[in-house]
Amino acid sequence: MRLKMLAAALAAATLGASGAAGAADKVKVGLVSTLSGPNAAIGNDIRDAFMLVVKLNGGKLGGLPAEVLIADDQFKPDVGKQLFERMVKRDKVDFLTGVVFSNIMLAGLPEAIEGKTVYLSPNAAPSPIAGKECSPYFFAVSWPNDAYHEAAGQHATNQNFKNAYLVAPNYQAGKDSLAGFKRFYNGKVVNEVYTKLGQLDYSAELAEIRAAKPDVLYAFLPGGMGTNFIKQFVAAGLNKQTRLLLPGFGADQDIIRGVGDAMLGLQDTAHWAMNLDNAANKRFVAEFEKEYKRLPSGYAAQAYDTALLIDAAIKTVSGKIEDKDAVLKAVKAAKFESVRGEFKFNTNQYPIQNYYLREVQKDSQGRLVNNVVSNTPVMVNRGDAYVQDCPMK
């Protein structure tokens, strides 16, 4: 409720102070992410990709020296909220970014909105903020929480899978995910199961799936949850019985590194892949691997784009980041070369973009990679289902 009231009030109000005297001496960015525990691989990719842009720019963003304050939310909403409050009120950061999980982002976002601090999300993009609770201070540089899942539902329909079994963790993004899948899936859903967030043992769920014998199993389980689920699914031999379909991050590099060859042939839907053919993406993949000696994930791609967007916005306002109105307009214009190709914001400041079918394959070096199967998207210029509820126009 607090978030809803803040968003409504700020959307109707004049945005920030305008007419800053001159360019700032530096830009301060607060990066809050999950950097410890079983889901740390995601946060590490977000941090590393963001910092890669800073390094490639000689320690600057938008021509200003960049100070990036990095903090671990420990996968705890209360810790995330405290970090947002500290960075807004004490550290007085100019931008916030970094959060992986929607429940943590929703806990901290009111602090950013109240402090009129721009938050650019490299991942979490829950449905409430896309609709009635949208805010001029929130930009999703990833994808709406249910968009990957809408594309997966469309693909399952295209493949004529007659019945589906759905699994997701019991939190906002999990609920959004299965709602998105069902929105575009025309077959029968035989069961819809919500597991404990952070659960790592899925023996009970796998026994139920074996008995149900669905044509397709759609599983939204990010990070360590997904790694464990896929290992257990394959070990139980269920891959011989049921087609496992995943959202893009469910078959991303953090999962591939943890699971290994059992990932071969698994398909997923996403807005980005390493083999997308554009100059920005080729540079990103090459520079990330050179710097970190590993292949980038979709999370890394989103964080890289987030840093590029901040860089472009600061350049647009000629370093005058005290002018919040101008900064918000510059961010929304999204004048940067995205690694995913064409990118633009909808009126609710969530992206409009393409979604593709990908498959885990081996590249010429024998490495497991997740490549776009066809250059024809499963969904073209897809926005989200909630934009009409957002009062921003």
C-alpha positions as a Markdown table, in Angstrom:
| # | Residue | x | y | z |
|---|---|---|---|---|
| 1 | Met | 0.0 | 0.0 | 0.0 |
| 2 | Arg | 2.8 | 2.4 | 0.9 |
| 3 | Leu | 4.4 | 1.7 | -2.5 |
| 4 | Lys | 1.1 | 2.3 | -4.3 |
| 5 | Met | 0.5 | 5.6 | -2.6 |
| 6 | Leu | 4.0 | 6.8 | -3.2 |
| 7 | Ala | 3.9 | 5.9 | -6.9 |
| 8 | Ala | 0.5 | 7.6 | -7.4 |
| 9 | Ala | 1.6 | 10.8 | -5.7 |
| 10 | Leu | 4.9 | 11.0 | -7.5 |
| 11 | Ala | 3.4 | 10.2 | -10.9 |
| 12 | Ala | 1.1 | 13.1 | -10.5 |
| 13 | Ala | 3.7 | 15.5 | -9.2 |
| 14 | Thr | 6.3 | 17.6 | -10.9 |
| 15 | Leu | 9.3 | 15.4 | -11.4 |
| 16 | Gly | 12.3 | 16.7 | -9.4 |
| 17 | Ala | 14.1 | 19.9 | -9.6 |
| 18 | Ser | 15.2 | 21.2 | -13.0 |
| 19 | Gly | 17.8 | 23.6 | -14.2 |
| 20 | Ala | 20.9 | 22.3 | -12.4 |
| 21 | Ala | 23.8 | 24.7 | -12.6 |
| 22 | Gly | 26.3 | 22.4 | -14.3 |
| 23 | Ala | 27.7 | 19.0 | -14.7 |
| 24 | Ala | 28.3 | 16.9 | -11.5 |
| 25 | Asp | 31.8 | 16.0 | -10.3 |
| 26 | Lys | 31.0 | 12.3 | -10.3 |
| 27 | Val | 28.1 | 9.9 | -10.4 |
| 28 | Lys | 27.2 | 7.6 | -7.5 |
| 29 | Val | 25.5 | 4.3 | -8.2 |
| 30 | Gly | 24.2 | 1.9 | -5.6 |
| 31 | Leu | 24.3 | -1.7 | -6.7 |
| 32 | Val | 22.4 | -4.0 | -4.3 |
| 33 | Ser | 22.3 | -7.7 | -5.3 |
| 34 | Thr | 22.3 | -11.3 | -4.0 |
| 35 | Leu | 26.1 | -11.9 | -3.7 |
| 36 | Ser | 26.2 | -14.8 | -1.2 |
| 37 | Gly | 24.4 | -18.1 | -0.8 |
| 38 | Pro | 23.1 | -20.6 | -3.4 |
| 39 | Asn | 21.8 | -17.7 | -5.7 |
| 40 | Ala | 25.1 | -15.7 | -5.6 |
| 41 | Ala | 25.9 | -16.6 | -9.2 |
| 42 | Ile | 23.1 | -14.4 | -10.5 |
| 43 | Gly | 24.2 | -11.4 | -8.4 |
| 44 | Asn | 27.8 | -11.9 | -9.3 |
| 45 | Asp | 26.9 | -11.8 | -13.0 |
| 46 | Ile | 24.9 | -8.6 | -12.6 |
| 47 | Arg | 27.7 | -7.0 | -10.6 |
| 48 | Asp | 30.5 | -8.1 | -13.0 |
| 49 | Ala | 28.7 | -7.0 | -16.2 |
| 50 | Phe | 27.8 | -3.6 | -14.8 |
| 51 | Met | 31.4 | -3.1 | -13.6 |
| 52 | Leu | 32.6 | -4.2 | -17.0 |
| 53 | Val | 31.0 | -1.2 | -18.7 |
| 54 | Val | 32.6 | 1.1 | -16.1 |
| 55 | Lys | 36.0 | -0.4 | -16.8 |
| 56 | Leu | 35.6 | -0.2 | -20.6 |
| 57 | Asn | 34.7 | 3.4 | -20.1 |
| 58 | Gly | 37.8 | 4.1 | -18.1 |
| 59 | Gly | 36.1 | 4.2 | -14.8 |
| 60 | Lys | 33.4 | 6.6 | -16.0 |
| 61 | Leu | 29.7 | 6.6 | -16.8 |
| 62 | Gly | 28.4 | 9.3 | -19.1 |
| 63 | Gly | 31.8 | 11.0 | -18.9 |
| 64 | Leu | 31.6 | 11.4 | -15.2 |
| 65 | Pro | 33.9 | 9.5 | -12.7 |
| 66 | Ala | 31.8 | 6.6 | -11.4 |
| 67 | Glu | 31.6 | 5.5 | -7.8 |
| 68 | Val | 29.7 | 2.2 | -7.5 |
| 69 | Leu | 28.7 | 1.2 | -4.0 |
| 70 | Ile | 28.2 | -2.6 | -4.0 |
| 71 | Ala | 26.2 | -4.4 | -1.2 |
| 72 | Asp | 24.9 | -7.9 | -0.6 |
| 73 | Asp | 21.2 | -8.2 | 0.2 |
| 74 | Gln | 21.9 | -11.8 | 1.5 |
| 75 | Phe | 18.6 | -12.9 | -0.2 |
| 76 | Lys | 16.7 | -11.2 | 2.6 |
| 77 | Pro | 14.0 | -8.5 | 1.9 |
| 78 | Asp | 14.6 | -6.7 | 5.2 |
| 79 | Val | 18.4 | -6.4 | 4.4 |
| 80 | Gly | 17.6 | -5.2 | 0.9 |
| 81 | Lys | 15.2 | -2.5 | 2.4 |
| 82 | Gln | 17.9 | -1.4 | 4.8 |
| 83 | Leu | 20.5 | -1.1 | 2.0 |
| 84 | Phe | 18.2 | 0.9 | -0.2 |
| 85 | Glu | 17.4 | 3.3 | 2.7 |
| 86 | Arg | 21.1 | 3.7 | 3.5 |
| 87 | Met | 22.1 | 4.3 | -0.1 |
| 88 | Val | 19.3 | 6.9 | -0.6 |
| 89 | Lys | 19.5 | 8.8 | 2.6 |
| 90 | Arg | 23.1 | 8.4 | 3.8 |
| 91 | Asp | 25.1 | 7.8 | 0.6 |
| 92 | Lys | 22.9 | 9.9 | -1.6 |
| 93 | Val | 23.4 | 7.8 | -4.7 |
| 94 | Asp | 22.2 | 9.2 | -8.1 |
| 95 | Phe | 21.0 | 5.8 | -9.4 |
| 96 | Leu | 20.1 | 2.4 | -7.8 |
| 97 | Thr | 20.3 | -1.0 | -9.5 |
| 98 | Gly | 21.2 | -4.6 | -9.1 |
| 99 | Val | 18.4 | -6.6 | -7.3 |
| 100 | Val | 17.7 | -10.1 | -8.5 |
| 101 | Phe | 14.5 | -11.1 | -6.7 |
| 102 | Ser | 11.2 | -9.3 | -6.9 |
| 103 | Asn | 10.4 | -9.7 | -3.1 |
| 104 | Ile | 13.6 | -7.9 | -2.2 |
| 105 | Met | 13.1 | -5.2 | -4.8 |
| 106 | Leu | 9.6 | -4.6 | -3.7 |
| 107 | Ala | 10.8 | -4.2 | -0.1 |
| 108 | Gly | 13.4 | -1.6 | -1.1 |
| 109 | Leu | 11.7 | 0.3 | -3.9 |
| 110 | Pro | 9.6 | 2.6 | -1.7 |
| 111 | Glu | 12.8 | 4.0 | -0.3 |
| 112 | Ala | 14.0 | 4.9 | -3.8 |
| 113 | Ile | 10.7 | 6.4 | -4.8 |
| 114 | Glu | 10.4 | 8.4 | -1.6 |
| 115 | Gly | 13.9 | 9.7 | -2.1 |
| 116 | Lys | 13.3 | 10.4 | -5.8 |
| 117 | Thr | 16.2 | 8.2 | -6.8 |
| 118 | Val | 16.0 | 6.4 | -10.1 |
| 119 | Tyr | 16.0 | 2.6 | -9.9 |
| 120 | Leu | 16.9 | 0.7 | -13.1 |
| 121 | Ser | 16.2 | -3.0 | -12.7 |
| 122 | Pro | 18.6 | -5.4 | -14.3 |
| 123 | Asn | 16.2 | -8.2 | -13.4 |
| 124 | Ala | 13.2 | -8.0 | -11.1 |
| 125 | Ala | 10.2 | -6.5 | -12.9 |
| 126 | Pro | 7.0 | -7.5 | -11.0 |
| 127 | Ser | 3.6 | -7.1 | -12.4 |
| 128 | Pro | 2.3 | -4.6 | -9.8 |
| 129 | Ile | 4.9 | -2.0 | -10.8 |
| 130 | Ala | 4.0 | -2.5 | -14.5 |
| 131 | Gly | 0.4 | -1.6 | -13.7 |
| 132 | Lys | -1.3 | 0.5 | -11.1 |
| 133 | Glu | 1.8 | 0.9 | -8.9 |
| 134 | Cys | 4.0 | 2.1 | -11.8 |
| 135 | Ser | 6.4 | 4.9 | -10.9 |
| 136 | Pro | 8.4 | 7.5 | -12.9 |
| 137 | Tyr | 11.5 | 6.4 | -10.8 |
| 138 | Phe | 11.3 | 2.7 | -11.8 |
| 139 | Phe | 12.7 | 1.4 | -15.1 |
| 140 | Ala | 12.8 | -2.3 | -16.0 |
| 141 | Val | 15.8 | -3.0 | -18.2 |
| 142 | Ser | 15.1 | -6.7 | -18.2 |
| 143 | Trp | 11.6 | -8.1 | -19.1 |
| 144 | Pro | 8.2 | -8.1 | -17.3 |
| 145 | Asn | 8.1 | -10.9 | -14.8 |
| 146 | Asp | 5.7 | -12.9 | -16.9 |
| 147 | Ala | 7.1 | -12.2 | -20.5 |
| 148 | Tyr | 9.5 | -15.2 | -20.7 |
| 149 | His | 6.6 | -17.3 | -19.6 |
| 150 | Glu | 4.2 | -15.9 | -22.1 |
| 151 | Ala | 6.6 | -16.8 | -24.8 |
| 152 | Ala | 7.0 | -20.3 | -23.4 |
| 153 | Gly | 3.2 | -20.7 | -23.3 |
| 154 | Gln | 3.0 | -19.6 | -26.9 |
| 155 | His | 5.7 | -22.1 | -27.9 |
| 156 | Ala | 4.0 | -24.9 | -26.0 |
| 157 | Thr | 0.8 | -24.0 | -27.9 |
| 158 | Asn | 2.7 | -23.9 | -31.2 |
| 159 | Gln | 4.1 | -27.4 | -30.5 |
| 160 | Asn | 0.6 | -28.7 | -29.7 |
| 161 | Phe | 1.4 | -30.0 | -26.2 |
| 162 | Lys | -1.9 | -31.2 | -25.0 |
| 163 | Asn | -1.3 | -30.9 | -21.3 |
| 164 | Ala | 1.2 | -29.1 | -19.0 |
| 165 | Tyr | 2.4 | -29.4 | -15.5 |
| 166 | Leu | 3.6 | -26.1 | -13.9 |
| 167 | Val | 6.1 | -25.5 | -11.1 |
| 168 | Ala | 7.3 | -22.2 | -9.6 |
| 169 | Pro | 8.4 | -20.8 | -6.2 |
| 170 | Asn | 5.7 | -19.2 | -4.0 |
| 171 | Tyr | 6.5 | -15.5 | -4.4 |
| 172 | Gln | 5.4 | -12.7 | -6.7 |
| 173 | Ala | 7.7 | -13.6 | -9.6 |
| 174 | Gly | 6.6 | -17.2 | -9.3 |
| 175 | Lys | 2.9 | -16.3 | -9.5 |
| 176 | Asp | 3.5 | -13.9 | -12.4 |
| 177 | Ser | 5.5 | -16.6 | -14.3 |
| 178 | Leu | 2.7 | -19.2 | -14.3 |
| 179 | Ala | 0.0 | -16.6 | -15.0 |
| 180 | Gly | 2.1 | -15.6 | -18.0 |
| 181 | Phe | 2.5 | -19.1 | -19.3 |
| 182 | Lys | -1.3 | -19.8 | -19.0 |
| 183 | Arg | -2.1 | -16.5 | -20.8 |
| 184 | Phe | -0.8 | -18.0 | -24.0 |
| 185 | Tyr | -1.1 | -21.7 | -23.5 |
| 186 | Asn | -4.2 | -23.3 | -25.1 |
| 187 | Gly | -3.8 | -26.8 | -23.7 |
| 188 | Lys | -4.9 | -28.3 | -20.3 |
| 189 | Val | -3.0 | -27.4 | -17.1 |
| 190 | Val | -3.0 | -30.7 | -15.1 |
| 191 | Asn | -1.4 | -29.2 | -12.0 |
| 192 | Glu | 0.1 | -25.9 | -10.8 |
| 193 | Val | 2.5 | -26.3 | -7.9 |
| 194 | Tyr | 4.1 | -23.5 | -5.8 |
| 195 | Thr | 7.2 | -24.6 | -3.9 |
| 196 | Lys | 9.0 | -22.9 | -1.0 |
| 197 | Leu | 11.3 | -20.1 | -2.2 |
| 198 | Gly | 14.8 | -21.4 | -1.9 |
| 199 | Gln | 13.8 | -25.1 | -1.9 |
| 200 | Leu | 16.5 | -27.4 | -3.1 |
| 201 | Asp | 15.0 | -30.9 | -2.7 |
| 202 | Tyr | 12.2 | -31.7 | -5.2 |
| 203 | Ser | 11.8 | -35.4 | -4.7 |
| 204 | Ala | 8.1 | -35.1 | -3.7 |
| 205 | Glu | 7.3 | -32.8 | -6.7 |
| 206 | Leu | 9.1 | -35.2 | -9.1 |
| 207 | Ala | 7.1 | -38.1 | -7.9 |
| 208 | Glu | 3.9 | -36.3 | -8.6 |
| 209 | Ile | 5.1 | -35.3 | -12.0 |
| 210 | Arg | 6.0 | -38.9 | -12.8 |
| 211 | Ala | 2.5 | -40.0 | -11.9 |
| 212 | Ala | 0.8 | -37.2 | -13.9 |
| 213 | Lys | 2.8 | -37.9 | -17.1 |
| 214 | Pro | 2.3 | -34.5 | -18.7 |
| 215 | Asp | 3.4 | -33.7 | -22.3 |
| 216 | Val | 5.3 | -30.7 | -21.1 |
| 217 | Leu | 6.7 | -29.6 | -17.7 |
| 218 | Tyr | 7.2 | -25.9 | -17.4 |
| 219 | Ala | 9.4 | -24.9 | -14.4 |
| 220 | Phe | 10.3 | -21.4 | -13.2 |
| 221 | Leu | 13.1 | -22.0 | -10.7 |
| 222 | Pro | 15.9 | -19.4 | -10.8 |
| 223 | Gly | 19.4 | -19.8 | -9.4 |
| 224 | Gly | 20.3 | -22.8 | -7.2 |
| 225 | Met | 16.7 | -23.9 | -7.2 |
| 226 | Gly | 16.8 | -24.5 | -10.9 |
| 227 | Thr | 20.2 | -26.2 | -10.8 |
| 228 | Asn | 19.0 | -28.7 | -8.2 |
| 229 | Phe | 15.6 | -29.3 | -9.9 |
| 230 | Ile | 17.1 | -30.1 | -13.3 |
| 231 | Lys | 19.8 | -32.4 | -11.9 |
| 232 | Gln | 17.1 | -34.3 | -10.0 |
| 233 | Phe | 14.7 | -34.3 | -13.0 |
| 234 | Val | 17.3 | -35.9 | -15.2 |
| 235 | Ala | 18.6 | -38.3 | -12.5 |
| 236 | Ala | 15.0 | -39.5 | -12.1 |
| 237 | Gly | 14.8 | -40.3 | -15.8 |
| 238 | Leu | 11.9 | -38.0 | -16.2 |
| 239 | Asn | 13.5 | -36.4 | -19.3 |
| 240 | Lys | 12.6 | -39.6 | -21.2 |
| 241 | Gln | 8.9 | -39.2 | -20.3 |
| 242 | Thr | 8.2 | -35.5 | -20.3 |
| 243 | Arg | 9.5 | -32.5 | -22.3 |
| 244 | Leu | 11.0 | -29.9 | -19.9 |
| 245 | Leu | 10.5 | -26.4 | -21.0 |
| 246 | Leu | 12.2 | -23.5 | -19.2 |
| 247 | Pro | 12.2 | -19.7 | -19.1 |
| 248 | Gly | 15.5 | -18.2 | -20.4 |
| 249 | Phe | 17.2 | -17.9 | -17.1 |
| 250 | Gly | 16.2 | -21.5 | -16.2 |
| 251 | Ala | 18.7 | -22.6 | -18.8 |
| 252 | Asp | 21.2 | -19.8 | -18.5 |
| 253 | Gln | 25.0 | -20.0 | -17.9 |
| 254 | Asp | 24.7 | -20.0 | -14.1 |
| 255 | Ile | 22.5 | -23.1 | -14.4 |
| 256 | Ile | 24.5 | -24.7 | -17.2 |
| 257 | Arg | 27.7 | -24.3 | -15.1 |
| 258 | Gly | 26.0 | -26.1 | -12.2 |
| 259 | Val | 24.3 | -28.9 | -14.2 |
| 260 | Gly | 26.6 | -29.7 | -17.1 |
| 261 | Asp | 25.8 | -32.0 | -20.0 |
| 262 | Ala | 22.4 | -32.9 | -18.7 |
| 263 | Met | 21.3 | -29.5 | -20.1 |
| 264 | Leu | 21.9 | -30.5 | -23.7 |
| 265 | Gly | 18.8 | -30.2 | -25.8 |
| 266 | Leu | 16.8 | -28.3 | -23.2 |
| 267 | Gln | 14.8 | -25.5 | -24.7 |
| 268 | Asp | 13.8 | -22.2 | -23.3 |
| 269 | Thr | 12.4 | -18.7 | -24.3 |
| 270 | Ala | 14.3 | -15.5 | -23.8 |
| 271 | His | 14.9 | -12.0 | -25.2 |
| 272 | Trp | 18.7 | -12.5 | -25.6 |
| 273 | Ala | 21.3 | -15.1 | -26.6 |
| 274 | Met | 25.0 | -15.1 | -27.1 |
| 275 | Asn | 24.6 | -15.7 | -30.8 |
| 276 | Leu | 22.3 | -12.7 | -31.5 |
| 277 | Asp | 23.9 | -11.0 | -34.4 |
| 278 | Asn | 24.6 | -7.4 | -33.5 |
| 279 | Ala | 27.8 | -5.4 | -32.9 |
| 280 | Ala | 27.0 | -4.5 | -29.3 |
| 281 | Asn | 26.3 | -8.1 | -28.4 |
| 282 | Lys | 29.4 | -9.4 | -30.0 |
| 283 | Arg | 31.5 | -6.9 | -28.1 |
| 284 | Phe | 29.8 | -7.7 | -24.8 |
| 285 | Val | 30.2 | -11.5 | -25.1 |
| 286 | Ala | 33.9 | -11.1 | -26.1 |
| 287 | Glu | 34.8 | -8.6 | -23.4 |
| 288 | Phe | 32.9 | -10.4 | -20.7 |
| 289 | Glu | 34.7 | -13.7 | -21.4 |
| 290 | Lys | 38.0 | -11.9 | -21.7 |
| 291 | Glu | 37.6 | -10.2 | -18.3 |
| 292 | Tyr | 36.0 | -13.0 | -16.3 |
| 293 | Lys | 37.1 | -16.2 | -18.0 |
| 294 | Arg | 33.5 | -17.4 | -18.2 |
| 295 | Leu | 30.6 | -17.0 | -20.6 |
| 296 | Pro | 27.9 | -14.4 | -19.8 |
| 297 | Ser | 24.4 | -15.1 | -18.8 |
| 298 | Gly | 21.2 | -13.3 | -19.6 |
| 299 | Tyr | 21.4 | -11.6 | -16.2 |
| 300 | Ala | 24.8 | -10.3 | -17.2 |
| 301 | Ala | 23.4 | -9.0 | -20.5 |
| 302 | Gln | 20.7 | -7.1 | -18.7 |
| 303 | Ala | 23.1 | -5.6 | -16.3 |
| 304 | Tyr | 25.4 | -4.6 | -19.1 |
| 305 | Asp | 22.5 | -2.9 | -20.9 |
| 306 | Thr | 21.6 | -1.2 | -17.6 |
| 307 | Ala | 25.1 | 0.4 | -17.3 |
| 308 | Leu | 25.0 | 1.4 | -21.0 |
| 309 | Leu | 21.6 | 3.0 | -20.4 |
| 310 | Ile | 22.9 | 5.0 | -17.4 |
| 311 | Asp | 25.9 | 6.0 | -19.4 |
| 312 | Ala | 23.8 | 7.2 | -22.3 |
| 313 | Ala | 21.4 | 9.1 | -20.1 |
| 314 | Ile | 24.2 | 11.0 | -18.3 |
| 315 | Lys | 25.6 | 11.9 | -21.7 |
| 316 | Thr | 22.2 | 13.1 | -22.9 |
| 317 | Val | 21.9 | 15.6 | -19.9 |
| 318 | Ser | 25.6 | 16.6 | -20.3 |
| 319 | Gly | 26.4 | 15.3 | -16.8 |
| 320 | Lys | 23.8 | 17.5 | -15.1 |
| 321 | Ile | 22.4 | 14.6 | -13.0 |
| 322 | Glu | 20.9 | 16.9 | -10.4 |
| 323 | Asp | 18.2 | 17.7 | -12.9 |
| 324 | Lys | 16.0 | 14.7 | -12.1 |
| 325 | Asp | 13.3 | 15.7 | -14.7 |
| 326 | Ala | 15.9 | 15.7 | -17.5 |
| 327 | Val | 17.5 | 12.5 | -16.2 |
| 328 | Leu | 14.1 | 10.7 | -16.2 |
| 329 | Lys | 13.4 | 11.8 | -19.8 |
| 330 | Ala | 16.9 | 10.8 | -20.9 |
| 331 | Val | 16.6 | 7.3 | -19.4 |
| 332 | Lys | 13.1 | 6.8 | -20.9 |
| 333 | Ala | 14.4 | 7.7 | -24.4 |
| 334 | Ala | 16.8 | 4.7 | -24.1 |
| 335 | Lys | 19.3 | 6.0 | -26.7 |
| 336 | Phe | 21.8 | 3.2 | -26.5 |
| 337 | Glu | 23.0 | 0.2 | -28.4 |
| 338 | Ser | 21.4 | -2.7 | -26.6 |
| 339 | Val | 23.0 | -6.2 | -26.7 |
| 340 | Arg | 19.6 | -7.6 | -27.5 |
| 341 | Gly | 19.1 | -5.4 | -30.6 |
| 342 | Glu | 16.1 | -3.1 | -30.7 |
| 343 | Phe | 15.0 | -1.9 | -27.3 |
| 344 | Lys | 12.5 | 0.7 | -26.2 |
| 345 | Phe | 10.4 | 1.5 | -23.2 |
| 346 | Asn | 6.6 | 1.3 | -23.1 |
| 347 | Thr | 4.6 | 4.1 | -21.3 |
| 348 | Asn | 5.0 | 2.2 | -18.0 |
| 349 | Gln | 8.8 | 2.1 | -18.4 |
| 350 | Tyr | 8.8 | -1.7 | -19.0 |
| 351 | Pro | 10.5 | -2.9 | -22.3 |
| 352 | Ile | 9.0 | -3.6 | -25.6 |
| 353 | Gln | 11.2 | -6.3 | -27.3 |
| 354 | Asn | 11.4 | -9.7 | -29.1 |
| 355 | Tyr | 11.4 | -13.1 | -27.5 |
| 356 | Tyr | 13.1 | -16.1 | -29.1 |
| 357 | Leu | 13.2 | -19.9 | -28.7 |
| 358 | Arg | 16.7 | -21.1 | -27.5 |
| 359 | Glu | 18.3 | -24.5 | -27.1 |
| 360 | Val | 21.3 | -25.6 | -25.1 |
| 361 | Gln | 23.9 | -26.8 | -27.6 |
| 362 | Lys | 27.7 | -27.3 | -27.8 |
| 363 | Asp | 29.7 | -24.7 | -29.6 |
| 364 | Ser | 32.8 | -25.2 | -31.8 |
| 365 | Gln | 34.9 | -25.4 | -28.7 |
| 366 | Gly | 32.7 | -28.0 | -27.1 |
| 367 | Arg | 31.3 | -25.6 | -24.5 |
| 368 | Leu | 27.6 | -25.7 | -23.5 |
| 369 | Val | 25.9 | -22.5 | -24.8 |
| 370 | Asn | 22.3 | -21.4 | -25.1 |
| 371 | Asn | 21.7 | -20.3 | -28.7 |
| 372 | Val | 18.7 | -18.9 | -30.5 |
| 373 | Val | 17.2 | -21.7 | -32.6 |
| 374 | Ser | 15.6 | -19.4 | -35.2 |
| 375 | Asn | 15.9 | -15.7 | -35.9 |
| 376 | Thr | 12.1 | -15.6 | -36.2 |
| 377 | Pro | 10.9 | -14.6 | -32.7 |
| 378 | Val | 8.2 | -16.5 | -30.8 |
| 379 | Met | 6.9 | -13.0 | -29.9 |
| 380 | Val | 7.6 | -9.8 | -31.8 |
| 381 | Asn | 7.7 | -6.4 | -30.0 |
| 382 | Arg | 5.9 | -7.7 | -27.0 |
| 383 | Gly | 5.1 | -5.3 | -24.2 |
| 384 | Asp | 3.2 | -6.6 | -21.2 |
| 385 | Ala | -0.3 | -7.2 | -20.0 |
| 386 | Tyr | -0.4 | -4.5 | -17.4 |
| 387 | Val | 0.5 | -1.3 | -19.2 |
| 388 | Gln | -3.1 | -0.1 | -19.5 |
| 389 | Asp | -3.4 | 0.0 | -15.7 |
| 390 | Cys | -0.4 | 2.4 | -15.4 |
| 391 | Pro | -1.4 | 6.1 | -15.0 |
| 392 | Met | 1.8 | 7.3 | -16.7 |
| 393 | Lys | 1.3 | 8.1 | -20.4 |
